[in-house]
Amino acid sequence: MSEATEQQRSSFTGILPKQSAAVYRELTAGKVVLRELWNVHTAEREDNPLYNLVFNHLSHFTELYAHLGYELHFSEAGGFFYIRETSEDETDEHDENALKIQVALLLIGRYFARTGRDLMYLGRPDAGLKDDDLAAMAADDEYNDILRTARFDKGWGETMEFLVRRNFAFRSGAERYFLSSAGMSFLNQLVTTYSEDS
């Protein structure tokens, strides 16, 4: 057996196909793989075993996704992994999802700043967005117009669920949400970019 074949075989050691498939489903569904997840039952953050798997076998997953036409990226600031297609023509769905995430996070950040609160509270489970915040944003015609332009036709409920499904936000109550480390990282990047452009 050649050395290259042996190395390839050894890169799969310790990784169950079921685990690898779970990581693949998360990433190709447009989600990020976070370091910590929110457990709604215990109302606490907990380590994400999929994140640990990717982190501990980074060279394996980097090479695997390269063979599948993706680049595996790591955000150190937010503590999460995500993928991008390596082809020149990224799908329209990818571009639309990225735009929707940016629009939602910008509007949330803008609303929070306008109400005189520090953006860091958006990432705290004991703070975040409450039902009265969502109601106030839903009553704002400008926000609603922007949401419809981004194809959020059903308002803030749909918007928040979109962010939750992609691990950019967590639900911490019936009508209460807070941003994940990925959501906070993207929001901070957007704020920095906006500040530099202004």
N, C-alpha and C positions, 0 to 999 in steps of 0.2 A: 504494500500500500504506500502511495506517495506521501510525502510530508504535508503537501497542500490538502490532500484528502483527509489526512489525520487531523489537521488543524480545523478543517471545516466540521468534521464529525465532533471534535471536542468542543466546538463553540455551541453545539446543541446540548451538551451535557448539562444537566441541572435545570433544563427548561422543558416543562411539559407542553406538548402540543396544545392542550386546552388553555394553558396560560398565554401562550404566544398568540393563539386565535383571539383570546379576550382582548389583548393589547391591540391587535390589528382592528378588531371591530370598533373599539373606542376611537382610535386615531382616524380611521377611514370614514367614520360617521361625523367627522368635523369636531370631535371633542378634543380636549387637552387631557393628558394624564397627569393629574395633580399629585404632589407629595402627600397632601393630607386631604381627606374627604370629610364631609360633615355627616355624622350619624344622627339622624332625626330621632332615634329612639333614646339615645343617651344625652342628646343635645351637647355633644362634644366633637372636637376634631379627632380624627384617628388616622394612623398611617395607612397609605394606600399600597396594598401588596403588589399591584401592577406597576406602580412607580418604582418600588424597590427592585422588582424584577428587571425592568429596563435599565435602571441605574447600575445594578450589579453586573449586568451583561451588556453594557453599552456598545462595545465593539461588535458583538453579535448582531444586535438590533440595527445598528447603523448600517452594517453590510447587508443584512436581510432586506431592509427597506430600500437601499440603493438598488438591489436586484429587482425590486418590485416597482421602481420608477419614482421613488420618493426620497426626500432628504429628511432625516430625523433631526429635529432641532431641540435644544434645551434652553430654557429661560432660567438663568441663575437667579435673577431678581424675583421672579414669581414662583420658582420651584416647580416647573412643569415641563413636560415634553409635548411636542406637536410635530406634525409632518407637513411638508409642502411637496407638490408634484415637481419633478425635475424637468418635465417637458416644457417646451417654449410656450405652448398654448394651454395655460391652466383653464380648467373648466369654468363655465359661467356660474355654476352652482357654488364653486369655491369663492369666486369673487363676490357673489351676492351674499354669501354667509359672512364673509369678512366685513363687507359694508354694513350689514345688519348689526353685527357685534359692535362695530365702531359707532354707529348712530346711537344704538341703545346706551352704550357706556357714556358717550358724550352728553346725551340728554340727562342721564342720571347725575353725572358729575356737575353739569350746569345747574340743574335744579338744586342739588345739595349745596353748591356754592352760593346760589342766590338766597337760600334760606339761612345763610350765615354759619353753616356747619363745616367743620374740617373734613376733607375728603377721606381721611384715614378712618373715620367712623363708618364708612361704607363697608369696610372689611371686617367689622366686628359683629359677631352674632348677637350681642346685647344691644346693638344700635341698628345700623343698616337702614333699610327702607321699611316703613310701617304702612299699614293700610291707609292712614290719612295722607301719607306722602304720595302713594299711588293714586289716591282720589284727587289730590291737588294737581298732579301731573296729567291725569285724565281730563281734568276740567280746563286745561290750557290748550286753546285752539292751535297755537303755533306748534306745540309739541305733537299734537295729534296729526297735523298736516305733515310734519317731518316723518312721523312713524308710518303714515300711509305711503309716503314717497319711498320709504325703505321696505315697503310691502309687509308691514305689520298692520293688516287690515282690522284686526280685532282688538287693538289697543294694548294697554299695559299688561293685561293678564297674559296675552300671547307673547309679548316682548319678554317678560320675565321668565316664562316657561322656556322660551328659546334659549335664553342665557343659562338656565338651570340644566337643560338637556345637554349643553355643550361644556358644562363644568366651569362656566364663567361666574356663576352665582349659585347660592344655596338657599333653599327655603328653610326658615327657622321657625315657622309658625304658619297659621292659616293664611294670613296675608302679610307675611313678614319675610324679607329677603336680605341677604348680605352678599357682598362680592367675595369670590374665592381669591386666592393668591394670584391666579391667572387674570381674573377680572380687574383686580387692583393694579397689577403690572401693566396691563393694556391701557387702563384708564390713566395711569401716571405717564405712560409714553405719549398718549394723546394730548394730555395737558402740556407736557414739555414741548411737543411739536407745535401745538397751537400757540404757546407762549413765544416760541422762537419765531414763528411766522408773523406774529402781531407787532 
